């Protein structure tokens, strides 16, 4: 079944930062769609909840050097 979660990332420095996070999240197992908005710091992730672990999303963002906050 599909589910959606959101984070806020306030420490993006440039649009490339947002692209880096979007690419990394797209590679997480079970992620179906990712939208990262640089201007607002909003990250929306659509995923298959039978495959993906939402805790992995925050970890993936942190591994890219950014601080995720629940939206």
Residue pairs with C-beta under 8 A, 6 or more apart in sequence:
1 48
1 49
1 50
2 32
2 46
2 47
2 48
2 49
3 46
3 47
3 48
3 49
4 44
4 45
4 46
4 47
5 44
5 45
5 47
5 54
5 57
6 42
6 43
6 44
6 45
6 70
6 71
7 42
7 43
7 45
7 57
7 58
7 61
7 68
7 69
7 70
7 71
8 40
8 41
8 42
8 43
8 68
8 69
8 70
8 71
9 18
9 21
9 36
9 41
9 43
9 61
9 66
9 67
9 68
9 69
10 41
10 67
10 69
11 66
11 67
12 18
12 21
12 38
12 41
12 66
14 38
15 38
17 38
17 66
18 36
18 37
18 38
19 36
20 64
21 36
21 43
21 60
21 61
21 64
21 66
22 34
22 35
22 36
22 43
24 60
24 61
24 63
24 64
25 31
25 34
25 36
25 43
25 45
25 57
25 60
25 61
26 34
28 47
28 52
28 56
28 57
28 60
29 51
29 52
30 47
30 48
30 49
30 50
30 51
30 52
30 53
31 45
31 46
31 47
31 52
31 57
32 46
32 47
32 48
33 45
33 46
34 43
34 44
34 45
34 46
35 42
35 43
35 44
36 42
36 43
36 44
37 43
42 71
43 61
43 68
43 71
45 54
45 57
47 54
47 57
57 68
58 68
61 67
61 68
62 68
